[in-house]
Amino acid sequence: MEIPHFTTLQKFFHRIKSLYLRYIFGKTVNLFYSGDDIIPITAIDSSGFTSGYSSHYYSARTGKIRKHFLKTSISVDTDKQAITGFVASKSRVHDTRHAEKLLRQCHKKRKSRCYVLDKGYDSEDIHRQIREDLHSDSIIPLRSWNADHVGGTYRQEMVLEFDKVRYGKRQLVETRFAVLKKRFGGDLKSRIFPIQMKEISGKMIVCNIHRFLQFLVIEVFYTAKISFTLISLVIPFSWHSLPKLRPFLNSPNSPILTSLQECDLFIY
């Protein structure tokens, strides 16, 4: 087997259509859900991918700090840590402009009961879009809690009833951004904007696949290992061969009996 030429990925990103990458990304989102599952809380935040070949540390050492970056906003399921949507732009735009498009995109893929955003998204229009159009809860802190006048019905509601518990989940989207950049790079090697968008799509796809594999290990194999251990302890023995344990198993507060019944492994 020959090693592919170093331009193979470059040619791939030039030839593949962005629509296909979006389709693949949607399929990676569906890996985490079944049927009409609804996400309890979705967090949205923005960051940037720098464009260039040299690292940030090299640029800092040489005194030539790169200023250009692509602003990227993502939506994350705070329970499963899956990226459910993303929007990127070449120029620096306000967070609310990204949020309007991203909310429609991620809600179309998978509905959510609640959206949490930081104070950079504080806008009555964003509240109205989430509450009235998407029929979900919105939790967005005010830019200034000491303002003399707070306009907007939903923004006034944030002053009176701000859910700190659900808003605390917002930090998980920052965690997902940190993992995305650390594992798959925060730099874009492409020079042309359309190709840079495809590169970002590739990062989102790979990040979701990586998270799904972690999800399988934690939720499936770890649980299966526990179940297999209990089975190996229970199956070799019969009820009549354990006379010394009968009184203990007959006890209503027996931890062994409770564990076996919860796992449907108790044999009567």
C-alpha atoms as an extended CHARMM CRD file, in Angstrom:
* protein
*
       268  EXT
         1         1  MET       CA              0.0000000000        0.0000000000        0.0000000000  PROA      1               0.0000000000
         2         2  GLU       CA              1.3660000000        3.3890000000       -0.9930000000  PROA      2               0.0000000000
         3         3  ILE       CA              1.1670000000        6.4540000000        1.2050000000  PROA      3               0.0000000000
         4         4  PRO       CA             -1.2040000000        9.0370000000       -0.3460000000  PROA      4               0.0000000000
         5         5  HSD       CA              0.3520000000       12.1840000000       -1.7260000000  PROA      5               0.0000000000
         6         6  PHE       CA              0.3170000000       15.1700000000        0.6280000000  PROA      6               0.0000000000
         7         7  THR       CA             -2.0380000000       17.0260000000       -1.7310000000  PROA      7               0.0000000000
         8         8  THR       CA             -4.7480000000       14.3370000000       -1.4830000000  PROA      8               0.0000000000
         9         9  LEU       CA             -6.6910000000       16.1490000000        1.2390000000  PROA      9               0.0000000000
        10        10  GLN       CA             -6.3170000000       19.4440000000       -0.5670000000  PROA      10              0.0000000000
        11        11  LYS       CA             -7.8270000000       17.9720000000       -3.7320000000  PROA      11              0.0000000000
        12        12  PHE       CA            -10.5590000000       16.2970000000       -1.6920000000  PROA      12              0.0000000000
        13        13  PHE       CA            -11.6840000000       19.5580000000       -0.0840000000  PROA      13              0.0000000000
        14        14  HSD       CA            -11.5680000000       21.3320000000       -3.4430000000  PROA      14              0.0000000000
        15        15  ARG       CA            -13.7500000000       18.7340000000       -5.1360000000  PROA      15              0.0000000000
        16        16  ILE       CA            -16.2900000000       17.7930000000       -2.4810000000  PROA      16              0.0000000000
        17        17  LYS       CA            -19.3840000000       19.9750000000       -2.1930000000  PROA      17              0.0000000000
        18        18  SER       CA            -20.1560000000       21.7380000000        1.0640000000  PROA      18              0.0000000000
        19        19  LEU       CA            -23.6500000000       20.2520000000        0.9400000000  PROA      19              0.0000000000
        20        20  TYR       CA            -22.2040000000       16.7530000000        1.3010000000  PROA      20              0.0000000000
        21        21  LEU       CA            -20.1750000000       17.7600000000        4.3580000000  PROA      21              0.0000000000
        22        22  ARG       CA            -23.2700000000       19.2850000000        5.9330000000  PROA      22              0.0000000000
        23        23  TYR       CA            -25.1380000000       16.0550000000        5.2450000000  PROA      23              0.0000000000
        24        24  ILE       CA            -22.3960000000       13.9850000000        6.8710000000  PROA      24              0.0000000000
        25        25  PHE       CA            -22.3750000000       16.3240000000        9.8630000000  PROA      25              0.0000000000
        26        26  GLY       CA            -26.1240000000       15.8270000000       10.2780000000  PROA      26              0.0000000000
        27        27  LYS       CA            -25.5920000000       12.0780000000       10.2790000000  PROA      27              0.0000000000
        28        28  THR       CA            -23.0080000000       12.3770000000       13.0720000000  PROA      28              0.0000000000
        29        29  VAL       CA            -25.5380000000       14.3280000000       15.1430000000  PROA      29              0.0000000000
        30        30  ASN       CA            -28.1340000000       11.5740000000       14.6660000000  PROA      30              0.0000000000
        31        31  LEU       CA            -25.6890000000        9.0220000000       16.1070000000  PROA      31              0.0000000000
        32        32  PHE       CA            -26.4590000000       10.2990000000       19.6070000000  PROA      32              0.0000000000
        33        33  TYR       CA            -30.2480000000       10.1660000000       19.4130000000  PROA      33              0.0000000000
        34        34  SER       CA            -33.1150000000        7.9010000000       18.4900000000  PROA      34              0.0000000000
        35        35  GLY       CA            -36.5490000000        8.8200000000       17.2370000000  PROA      35              0.0000000000
        36        36  ASP       CA            -37.8080000000       12.2160000000       18.3660000000  PROA      36              0.0000000000
        37        37  ASP       CA            -35.4930000000       12.6680000000       21.3480000000  PROA      37              0.0000000000
        38        38  ILE       CA            -35.4960000000       16.2190000000       22.6700000000  PROA      38              0.0000000000
        39        39  ILE       CA            -32.3510000000       17.8070000000       24.0850000000  PROA      39              0.0000000000
        40        40  PRO       CA            -32.8800000000       19.1140000000       27.6420000000  PROA      40              0.0000000000
        41        41  ILE       CA            -30.3810000000       22.0020000000       27.4070000000  PROA      41              0.0000000000
        42        42  THR       CA            -28.4410000000       23.3660000000       24.4360000000  PROA      42              0.0000000000
        43        43  ALA       CA            -25.5890000000       25.8300000000       24.9840000000  PROA      43              0.0000000000
        44        44  ILE       CA            -24.3290000000       28.2570000000       22.3380000000  PROA      44              0.0000000000
        45        45  ASP       CA            -21.0270000000       30.1100000000       22.2430000000  PROA      45              0.0000000000
        46        46  SER       CA            -18.5650000000       31.5290000000       19.7220000000  PROA      46              0.0000000000
        47        47  SER       CA            -14.8120000000       31.4190000000       19.2140000000  PROA      47              0.0000000000
        48        48  GLY       CA            -12.4010000000       31.6680000000       16.2990000000  PROA      48              0.0000000000
        49        49  PHE       CA            -10.1250000000       29.5790000000       14.1150000000  PROA      49              0.0000000000
        50        50  THR       CA             -6.9340000000       31.3410000000       13.0880000000  PROA      50              0.0000000000
        51        51  SER       CA             -5.7830000000       31.1550000000        9.4910000000  PROA      51              0.0000000000
        52        52  GLY       CA             -2.1420000000       30.4250000000        8.7510000000  PROA      52              0.0000000000
        53        53  TYR       CA              0.6180000000       27.8310000000        8.7130000000  PROA      53              0.0000000000
        54        54  SER       CA              2.7880000000       29.0270000000       11.5910000000  PROA      54              0.0000000000
        55        55  SER       CA              1.7850000000       28.3810000000       15.1980000000  PROA      55              0.0000000000
        56        56  HSD       CA              0.5880000000       31.1070000000       17.5360000000  PROA      56              0.0000000000
        57        57  TYR       CA              3.7000000000       30.6850000000       19.7290000000  PROA      57              0.0000000000
        58        58  TYR       CA              6.0160000000       31.1550000000       16.7550000000  PROA      58              0.0000000000
        59        59  SER       CA              4.1130000000       34.2840000000       15.7410000000  PROA      59              0.0000000000
        60        60  ALA       CA              4.3520000000       35.6610000000       19.2730000000  PROA      60              0.0000000000
        61        61  ARG       CA              8.0950000000       34.9730000000       19.4030000000  PROA      61              0.0000000000
        62        62  THR       CA              8.7610000000       36.6910000000       16.0890000000  PROA      62              0.0000000000
        63        63  GLY       CA              6.5200000000       39.6090000000       16.9890000000  PROA      63              0.0000000000
        64        64  LYS       CA              4.1560000000       39.0210000000       14.0720000000  PROA      64              0.0000000000
        65        65  ILE       CA              0.8430000000       38.1950000000       15.6970000000  PROA      65              0.0000000000
        66        66  ARG       CA             -1.8040000000       37.0450000000       13.2640000000  PROA      66              0.0000000000
        67        67  LYS       CA             -5.0140000000       39.0150000000       13.4690000000  PROA      67              0.0000000000
        68        68  HSD       CA             -7.1060000000       37.1850000000       10.8930000000  PROA      68              0.0000000000
        69        69  PHE       CA             -9.4740000000       34.4710000000       12.0590000000  PROA      69              0.0000000000
        70        70  LEU       CA            -12.8210000000       32.9630000000       11.1630000000  PROA      70              0.0000000000
        71        71  LYS       CA            -15.4430000000       33.5390000000       13.8060000000  PROA      71              0.0000000000
        72        72  THR       CA            -17.2740000000       30.2930000000       14.5500000000  PROA      72              0.0000000000
        73        73  SER       CA            -20.3280000000       29.6630000000       16.7170000000  PROA      73              0.0000000000
        74        74  ILE       CA            -21.4450000000       26.1970000000       17.8120000000  PROA      74              0.0000000000
        75        75  SER       CA            -24.4020000000       24.6950000000       19.6490000000  PROA      75              0.0000000000
        76        76  VAL       CA            -23.7430000000       21.8140000000       22.0490000000  PROA      76              0.0000000000
        77        77  ASP       CA            -25.9670000000       19.3090000000       23.8250000000  PROA      77              0.0000000000
        78        78  THR       CA            -24.8310000000       19.7920000000       27.4350000000  PROA      78              0.0000000000
        79        79  ASP       CA            -25.7600000000       16.2160000000       28.3840000000  PROA      79              0.0000000000
        80        80  LYS       CA            -24.0590000000       14.2790000000       25.5920000000  PROA      80              0.0000000000
        81        81  GLN       CA            -21.4910000000       16.9230000000       24.6070000000  PROA      81              0.0000000000
        82        82  ALA       CA            -22.4170000000       16.5810000000       20.9360000000  PROA      82              0.0000000000
        83        83  ILE       CA            -22.1160000000       19.5030000000       18.5310000000  PROA      83              0.0000000000
        84        84  THR       CA            -25.5810000000       19.9690000000       17.0110000000  PROA      84              0.0000000000
        85        85  GLY       CA            -24.8710000000       22.9530000000       14.7540000000  PROA      85              0.0000000000
        86        86  PHE       CA            -22.2490000000       25.4870000000       13.6940000000  PROA      86              0.0000000000
        87        87  VAL       CA            -21.9890000000       28.7770000000       11.8240000000  PROA      87              0.0000000000
        88        88  ALA       CA            -18.8030000000       30.5130000000       10.6240000000  PROA      88              0.0000000000
        89        89  SER       CA            -18.0970000000       33.8680000000        9.0150000000  PROA      89              0.0000000000
        90        90  LYS       CA            -15.0560000000       35.4530000000        7.4230000000  PROA      90              0.0000000000
        91        91  SER       CA            -15.4970000000       38.8240000000        9.1070000000  PROA      91              0.0000000000
        92        92  ARG       CA            -16.1240000000       39.7480000000       12.7140000000  PROA      92              0.0000000000
        93        93  VAL       CA            -19.8520000000       39.9850000000       13.2440000000  PROA      93              0.0000000000
        94        94  HSD       CA            -21.9630000000       40.4410000000       16.3370000000  PROA      94              0.0000000000
        95        95  ASP       CA            -22.8630000000       37.3000000000       18.2720000000  PROA      95              0.0000000000
        96        96  THR       CA            -26.5870000000       37.8470000000       17.7340000000  PROA      96              0.0000000000
        97        97  ARG       CA            -26.2170000000       37.5970000000       13.9440000000  PROA      97              0.0000000000
        98        98  HSD       CA            -24.6730000000       34.1520000000       14.3010000000  PROA      98              0.0000000000
        99        99  ALA       CA            -27.2270000000       33.1370000000       16.9230000000  PROA      99              0.0000000000
       100       100  GLU       CA            -30.2510000000       33.7870000000       14.7190000000  PROA      100             0.0000000000
       101       101  LYS       CA            -29.0140000000       31.4350000000       12.0200000000  PROA      101             0.0000000000
       102       102  LEU       CA            -27.5550000000       28.8690000000       14.4070000000  PROA      102             0.0000000000
       103       103  LEU       CA            -30.7570000000       28.5930000000       16.4460000000  PROA      103             0.0000000000
       104       104  ARG       CA            -32.7780000000       27.7740000000       13.3430000000  PROA      104             0.0000000000
       105       105  GLN       CA            -30.1680000000       25.2910000000       12.1620000000  PROA      105             0.0000000000
       106       106  CYS       CA            -29.6710000000       23.2900000000       15.3840000000  PROA      106             0.0000000000
       107       107  HSD       CA            -33.3820000000       23.3120000000       16.3000000000  PROA      107             0.0000000000
       108       108  LYS       CA            -34.1990000000       21.8800000000       12.8820000000  PROA      108             0.0000000000
       109       109  LYS       CA            -31.7440000000       19.0230000000       13.4220000000  PROA      109             0.0000000000
       110       110  ARG       CA            -32.7790000000       18.3040000000       17.0220000000  PROA      110             0.0000000000
       111       111  LYS       CA            -35.2620000000       20.2260000000       19.1580000000  PROA      111             0.0000000000
       112       112  SER       CA            -34.2320000000       21.4930000000       22.5800000000  PROA      112             0.0000000000
       113       113  ARG       CA            -36.2690000000       22.4670000000       25.6310000000  PROA      113             0.0000000000
       114       114  CYS       CA            -33.8930000000       25.2120000000       26.7140000000  PROA      114             0.0000000000
       115       115  TYR       CA            -31.1400000000       27.3710000000       25.2070000000  PROA      115             0.0000000000
       116       116  VAL       CA            -28.4620000000       28.9990000000       27.3570000000  PROA      116             0.0000000000
       117       117  LEU       CA            -26.2300000000       31.7820000000       26.0170000000  PROA      117             0.0000000000
       118       118  ASP       CA            -23.8310000000       34.2660000000       27.5830000000  PROA      118             0.0000000000
       119       119  LYS       CA            -24.4670000000       38.0010000000       27.9370000000  PROA      119             0.0000000000
       120       120  GLY       CA            -22.9700000000       38.6950000000       24.5200000000  PROA      120             0.0000000000
       121       121  TYR       CA            -26.2520000000       37.3990000000       23.0910000000  PROA      121             0.0000000000
       122       122  ASP       CA            -28.4260000000       39.5840000000       25.3270000000  PROA      122             0.0000000000
       123       123  SER       CA            -31.1680000000       40.7070000000       22.9770000000  PROA      123             0.0000000000
       124       124  GLU       CA            -34.9430000000       40.7930000000       23.1270000000  PROA      124             0.0000000000
       125       125  ASP       CA            -35.0370000000       39.5390000000       19.5310000000  PROA      125             0.0000000000
       126       126  ILE       CA            -33.0560000000       36.4230000000       20.4670000000  PROA      126             0.0000000000
       127       127  HSD       CA            -35.3760000000       35.7920000000       23.4230000000  PROA      127             0.0000000000
       128       128  ARG       CA            -38.3950000000       36.2230000000       21.1680000000  PROA      128             0.0000000000
       129       129  GLN       CA            -37.0090000000       33.8570000000       18.5380000000  PROA      129             0.0000000000
       130       130  ILE       CA            -36.3770000000       31.1310000000       21.1230000000  PROA      130             0.0000000000
       131       131  ARG       CA            -39.6220000000       31.5810000000       23.0480000000  PROA      131             0.0000000000
       132       132  GLU       CA            -42.1200000000       32.3190000000       20.2650000000  PROA      132             0.0000000000
       133       133  ASP       CA            -40.6300000000       30.6800000000       17.1640000000  PROA      133             0.0000000000
       134       134  LEU       CA            -38.8670000000       27.6610000000       18.6630000000  PROA      134             0.0000000000
       135       135  HSD       CA            -41.1850000000       27.3170000000       21.7080000000  PROA      135             0.0000000000
       136       136  SER       CA            -38.3070000000       26.7380000000       24.1040000000  PROA      136             0.0000000000
       137       137  ASP       CA            -36.9090000000       28.3950000000       27.2230000000  PROA      137             0.0000000000
       138       138  SER       CA            -34.1740000000       31.0090000000       26.9000000000  PROA      138             0.0000000000
       139       139  ILE       CA            -31.6570000000       31.8770000000       29.6130000000  PROA      139             0.0000000000
       140       140  ILE       CA            -29.4390000000       34.8420000000       28.7590000000  PROA      140             0.0000000000
       141       141  PRO       CA            -27.9750000000       37.1350000000       31.4450000000  PROA      141             0.0000000000
       142       142  LEU       CA            -28.1480000000       40.8940000000       31.0270000000  PROA      142             0.0000000000
       143       143  ARG       CA            -25.0710000000       42.7710000000       29.8880000000  PROA      143             0.0000000000
       144       144  SER       CA            -25.4370000000       45.0340000000       32.9040000000  PROA      144             0.0000000000
       145       145  TRP       CA            -27.3790000000       43.9900000000       35.9940000000  PROA      145             0.0000000000
       146       146  ASN       CA            -27.1710000000       47.5560000000       37.3630000000  PROA      146             0.0000000000
       147       147  ALA       CA            -29.0270000000       49.2100000000       34.4980000000  PROA      147             0.0000000000
       148       148  ASP       CA            -31.7180000000       51.6780000000       35.5490000000  PROA      148             0.0000000000
       149       149  HSD       CA            -34.0600000000       50.5490000000       32.8170000000  PROA      149             0.0000000000
       150       150  VAL       CA            -34.3740000000       47.0910000000       31.2510000000  PROA      150             0.0000000000
       151       151  GLY       CA            -36.3350000000       46.9890000000       28.0180000000  PROA      151             0.0000000000
       152       152  GLY       CA            -38.2090000000       43.9910000000       26.7100000000  PROA      152             0.0000000000
       153       153  THR       CA            -40.5710000000       41.5560000000       28.3910000000  PROA      153             0.0000000000
       154       154  TYR       CA            -38.2330000000       38.5640000000       28.3190000000  PROA      154             0.0000000000
       155       155  ARG       CA            -35.1920000000       40.5810000000       29.4140000000  PROA      155             0.0000000000
       156       156  GLN       CA            -37.1860000000       41.8430000000       32.4010000000  PROA      156             0.0000000000
       157       157  GLU       CA            -38.0370000000       38.2240000000       33.1850000000  PROA      157             0.0000000000
       158       158  MET       CA            -34.3070000000       37.4910000000       33.3830000000  PROA      158             0.0000000000
       159       159  VAL       CA            -34.0300000000       40.1400000000       36.1140000000  PROA      159             0.0000000000
       160       160  LEU       CA            -36.8610000000       38.6590000000       38.1610000000  PROA      160             0.0000000000
       161       161  GLU       CA            -36.3990000000       34.9140000000       37.5300000000  PROA      161             0.0000000000
       162       162  PHE       CA            -32.9190000000       33.9250000000       36.3890000000  PROA      162             0.0000000000
       163       163  ASP       CA            -32.3070000000       30.1600000000       36.4820000000  PROA      163             0.0000000000
       164       164  LYS       CA            -28.7100000000       29.8720000000       37.6960000000  PROA      164             0.0000000000
       165       165  VAL       CA            -28.8270000000       26.0660000000       37.8040000000  PROA      165             0.0000000000
       166       166  ARG       CA            -29.5700000000       25.5840000000       34.1170000000  PROA      166             0.0000000000
       167       167  TYR       CA            -27.3590000000       28.5070000000       33.1170000000  PROA      167             0.0000000000
       168       168  GLY       CA            -24.4470000000       26.7740000000       34.8480000000  PROA      168             0.0000000000
       169       169  LYS       CA            -24.5020000000       24.2110000000       32.0280000000  PROA      169             0.0000000000
       170       170  ARG       CA            -23.3480000000       26.8880000000       29.5770000000  PROA      170             0.0000000000
       171       171  GLN       CA            -19.6940000000       26.3750000000       30.4570000000  PROA      171             0.0000000000
       172       172  LEU       CA            -19.8260000000       22.9400000000       28.7860000000  PROA      172             0.0000000000
       173       173  VAL       CA            -19.8820000000       24.5570000000       25.3500000000  PROA      173             0.0000000000
       174       174  GLU       CA            -16.5670000000       26.2280000000       26.2240000000  PROA      174             0.0000000000
       175       175  THR       CA            -15.2340000000       22.8190000000       27.2210000000  PROA      175             0.0000000000
       176       176  ARG       CA            -16.2570000000       21.4080000000       23.8480000000  PROA      176             0.0000000000
       177       177  PHE       CA            -14.5150000000       24.2890000000       22.0580000000  PROA      177             0.0000000000
       178       178  ALA       CA            -11.3550000000       23.6610000000       24.0790000000  PROA      178             0.0000000000
       179       179  VAL       CA            -11.3850000000       19.9390000000       23.2160000000  PROA      179             0.0000000000
       180       180  LEU       CA            -12.0740000000       20.7260000000       19.5600000000  PROA      180             0.0000000000
       181       181  LYS       CA             -9.0760000000       23.0490000000       19.2750000000  PROA      181             0.0000000000
       182       182  LYS       CA             -6.7190000000       20.9690000000       21.4010000000  PROA      182             0.0000000000
       183       183  ARG       CA             -7.3370000000       17.6500000000       19.6690000000  PROA      183             0.0000000000
       184       184  PHE       CA             -8.0410000000       18.7690000000       16.1120000000  PROA      184             0.0000000000
       185       185  GLY       CA             -6.2460000000       22.1010000000       15.9390000000  PROA      185             0.0000000000
       186       186  GLY       CA             -7.2880000000       25.7110000000       16.2360000000  PROA      186             0.0000000000
       187       187  ASP       CA             -5.5680000000       26.7270000000       12.9980000000  PROA      187             0.0000000000
       188       188  LEU       CA             -6.8770000000       26.5020000000        9.4470000000  PROA      188             0.0000000000
       189       189  LYS       CA             -4.3700000000       25.5150000000        6.7840000000  PROA      189             0.0000000000
       190       190  SER       CA             -6.5590000000       26.5360000000        3.8580000000  PROA      190             0.0000000000
       191       191  ARG       CA             -6.2240000000       29.9860000000        2.3030000000  PROA      191             0.0000000000
       192       192  ILE       CA             -9.4750000000       30.3070000000        0.3640000000  PROA      192             0.0000000000
       193       193  PHE       CA            -12.6260000000       31.0330000000        2.3890000000  PROA      193             0.0000000000
       194       194  PRO       CA            -14.8610000000       28.3060000000        0.8360000000  PROA      194             0.0000000000
       195       195  ILE       CA            -12.1480000000       25.7150000000        1.5160000000  PROA      195             0.0000000000
       196       196  GLN       CA            -11.7280000000       27.0540000000        5.0570000000  PROA      196             0.0000000000
       197       197  MET       CA            -15.4450000000       26.4950000000        5.6170000000  PROA      197             0.0000000000
       198       198  LYS       CA            -15.0600000000       22.9130000000        4.4370000000  PROA      198             0.0000000000
       199       199  GLU       CA            -12.1070000000       22.4560000000        6.7850000000  PROA      199             0.0000000000
       200       200  ILE       CA            -14.2150000000       23.6790000000        9.7060000000  PROA      200             0.0000000000
       201       201  SER       CA            -16.9760000000       21.2500000000        8.6810000000  PROA      201             0.0000000000
       202       202  GLY       CA            -14.4170000000       18.4490000000        8.7300000000  PROA      202             0.0000000000
       203       203  LYS       CA            -13.3200000000       19.3840000000       12.2370000000  PROA      203             0.0000000000
       204       204  MET       CA            -16.9420000000       19.3280000000       13.4620000000  PROA      204             0.0000000000
       205       205  ILE       CA            -17.5550000000       15.9230000000       11.8790000000  PROA      205             0.0000000000
       206       206  VAL       CA            -14.4260000000       14.3640000000       13.3590000000  PROA      206             0.0000000000
       207       207  CYS       CA            -15.1240000000       15.9310000000       16.7700000000  PROA      207             0.0000000000
       208       208  ASN       CA            -18.6170000000       14.4120000000       16.8730000000  PROA      208             0.0000000000
       209       209  ILE       CA            -17.3030000000       10.9980000000       15.8200000000  PROA      209             0.0000000000
       210       210  HSD       CA            -14.6260000000       11.2110000000       18.5190000000  PROA      210             0.0000000000
       211       211  ARG       CA            -17.2700000000       12.0890000000       21.1250000000  PROA      211             0.0000000000
       212       212  PHE       CA            -19.5380000000        9.2680000000       19.9580000000  PROA      212             0.0000000000
       213       213  LEU       CA            -16.7320000000        6.7390000000       20.4200000000  PROA      213             0.0000000000
       214       214  GLN       CA            -16.2140000000        8.0790000000       23.9510000000  PROA      214             0.0000000000
       215       215  PHE       CA            -19.9640000000        7.8100000000       24.4910000000  PROA      215             0.0000000000
       216       216  LEU       CA            -19.8980000000        4.1620000000       23.4200000000  PROA      216             0.0000000000
       217       217  VAL       CA            -17.0580000000        3.3190000000       25.7860000000  PROA      217             0.0000000000
       218       218  ILE       CA            -18.7140000000        5.0260000000       28.7460000000  PROA      218             0.0000000000
       219       219  GLU       CA            -22.3820000000        4.2000000000       28.1770000000  PROA      219             0.0000000000
       220       220  VAL       CA            -22.1870000000        0.8080000000       26.4580000000  PROA      220             0.0000000000
       221       221  PHE       CA            -18.9830000000       -1.0880000000       27.2250000000  PROA      221             0.0000000000
       222       222  TYR       CA            -18.6830000000        0.1140000000       30.8160000000  PROA      222             0.0000000000
       223       223  THR       CA            -22.3170000000       -0.7920000000       31.5520000000  PROA      223             0.0000000000
       224       224  ALA       CA            -21.9210000000       -4.1020000000       29.7300000000  PROA      224             0.0000000000
       225       225  LYS       CA            -18.8300000000       -4.8590000000       31.8060000000  PROA      225             0.0000000000
       226       226  ILE       CA            -20.8030000000       -4.3590000000       35.0320000000  PROA      226             0.0000000000
       227       227  SER       CA            -23.6840000000       -6.4880000000       33.7590000000  PROA      227             0.0000000000
       228       228  PHE       CA            -21.2920000000       -9.2320000000       32.6400000000  PROA      228             0.0000000000
       229       229  THR       CA            -19.6360000000       -9.2260000000       36.0760000000  PROA      229             0.0000000000
       230       230  LEU       CA            -22.9940000000       -9.6330000000       37.8140000000  PROA      230             0.0000000000
       231       231  ILE       CA            -24.0220000000      -12.3960000000       35.4220000000  PROA      231             0.0000000000
       232       232  SER       CA            -20.7590000000      -14.2590000000       36.0310000000  PROA      232             0.0000000000
       233       233  LEU       CA            -21.4550000000      -14.0710000000       39.7560000000  PROA      233             0.0000000000
       234       234  VAL       CA            -25.1010000000      -15.1500000000       39.5970000000  PROA      234             0.0000000000
       235       235  ILE       CA            -25.4290000000      -17.6980000000       36.7800000000  PROA      235             0.0000000000
       236       236  PRO       CA            -22.9660000000      -20.3520000000       38.0970000000  PROA      236             0.0000000000
       237       237  PHE       CA            -24.9640000000      -20.6620000000       41.3120000000  PROA      237             0.0000000000
       238       238  SER       CA            -28.5240000000      -21.7870000000       41.8830000000  PROA      238             0.0000000000
       239       239  TRP       CA            -30.9300000000      -20.8100000000       44.6410000000  PROA      239             0.0000000000
       240       240  HSD       CA            -30.6440000000      -24.2020000000       46.3310000000  PROA      240             0.0000000000
       241       241  SER       CA            -26.8510000000      -24.1670000000       46.3600000000  PROA      241             0.0000000000
       242       242  LEU       CA            -26.6900000000      -20.9980000000       48.4620000000  PROA      242             0.0000000000
       243       243  PRO       CA            -28.5000000000      -21.8520000000       51.7170000000  PROA      243             0.0000000000
       244       244  LYS       CA            -26.2650000000      -19.5450000000       53.7210000000  PROA      244             0.0000000000
       245       245  LEU       CA            -27.2230000000      -16.5380000000       51.6010000000  PROA      245             0.0000000000
       246       246  ARG       CA            -30.9820000000      -17.1130000000       51.5520000000  PROA      246             0.0000000000
       247       247  PRO       CA            -31.7390000000      -15.1130000000       54.7240000000  PROA      247             0.0000000000
       248       248  PHE       CA            -29.5820000000      -12.2610000000       53.4660000000  PROA      248             0.0000000000
       249       249  LEU       CA            -31.2120000000      -12.2720000000       50.0200000000  PROA      249             0.0000000000
       250       250  ASN       CA            -34.6850000000      -12.4410000000       51.5570000000  PROA      250             0.0000000000
       251       251  SER       CA            -34.0240000000       -9.2330000000       53.4370000000  PROA      251             0.0000000000
       252       252  PRO       CA            -35.9380000000       -6.3310000000       51.7980000000  PROA      252             0.0000000000
       253       253  ASN       CA            -32.9490000000       -4.0000000000       52.3040000000  PROA      253             0.0000000000
       254       254  SER       CA            -30.3900000000       -6.3880000000       50.8450000000  PROA      254             0.0000000000
       255       255  PRO       CA            -27.9540000000       -4.4510000000       48.5950000000  PROA      255             0.0000000000
       256       256  ILE       CA            -27.2180000000       -7.5910000000       46.5490000000  PROA      256             0.0000000000
       257       257  LEU       CA            -30.9020000000       -8.2750000000       45.9530000000  PROA      257             0.0000000000
       258       258  THR       CA            -31.5420000000       -4.6450000000       45.0370000000  PROA      258             0.0000000000
       259       259  SER       CA            -28.6450000000       -4.5740000000       42.5670000000  PROA      259             0.0000000000
       260       260  LEU       CA            -29.6740000000       -7.8290000000       40.9050000000  PROA      260             0.0000000000
       261       261  GLN       CA            -33.3110000000       -6.7650000000       40.5780000000  PROA      261             0.0000000000
       262       262  GLU       CA            -32.3190000000       -3.4250000000       39.0430000000  PROA      262             0.0000000000
       263       263  CYS       CA            -30.2400000000       -5.2560000000       36.4340000000  PROA      263             0.0000000000
       264       264  ASP       CA            -32.9330000000       -7.9390000000       35.8320000000  PROA      264             0.0000000000
       265       265  LEU       CA            -30.4050000000      -10.6040000000       36.7540000000  PROA      265             0.0000000000
       266       266  PHE       CA            -32.0510000000      -12.0940000000       39.8360000000  PROA      266             0.0000000000
       267       267  ILE       CA            -33.1970000000      -15.6730000000       39.2830000000  PROA      267             0.0000000000
       268       268  TYR       CA            -36.1660000000      -16.7900000000       41.3450000000  PROA      268             0.0000000000
